[in-house]
Amino acid sequence: MDVEAAVALAGAAASGAATAAGESAWQSLVSLARRAAGRAPEAPHGGSDGGGDGVRAVDPSDPDAVREFTARLAAYARQDGDFAARLCEWAETHRAAVYAAQYRDESVNRNIISGDAHIEGPVIQAREIRGDINLG
């Protein structure tokens, strides 16, 4: 997973933070940012919450705060290769939980082909098929 995809997933994690799995992923991301903030002055912190670690709490229900936070994550990842690698590792670890939390509505259909998938030929993705499928 690349940094841009990891940052996009970080933004998606905020929308899923209302569930237990989503909250765990979000807190893990904030913890990653806090550790980065302890290593460098330009880390993705954006202020202080008085906790002594220089990282302001980011409310996942505040779209502007989340946008600012993820922009800082992206900027810091461009400056620090080690942080970028850890951010991508976070994204790989929490991708399934974030997607599950984000799409917890059972009426939503999720068809995803990802990872190292190698597909030759047509792919049909559907929630429910009633009747025939003719490919040609």
C-alpha positions, 0 to 999 in steps of 0.5 A: 500500500502506498502513502496516498492510499494509507492517508485515504484510509486514515480519513476513512478511519474517522468515519468508522470510529463510532464502532469498536473496531473503527475506534480501535483503528482510529486510536492506533492511528492517533497513537502512531501520530503521537509517537511521530510527534515525540521524534520530530517538531514537524510531526502531524500533531497540530497543537497540544491537548495539555497531555504533555506529548504535544499531540492534540486530540482529533475528534473523528466526527469533525471533518475539518479536524480530520482533514487537517490531521490527514493532511499533516500525516501526508506531509510528514510521511513525505518528509520521513520515510520511516513514518511513511512505512509505519503509516502504510503498515498501520493501513495494512493492519487496519484496512479490513476493520476500517472498511467493515466499520465504514460499511456497517450498513448491511444494505450496502454492497461491497465488492473489492478486488485488491492486494496481489489479485491477478485477474484474467477475464471478466469479473462479475461482482454483485450482491444478489443475482436473480436470473441468468448472466450471459457474458456473450 
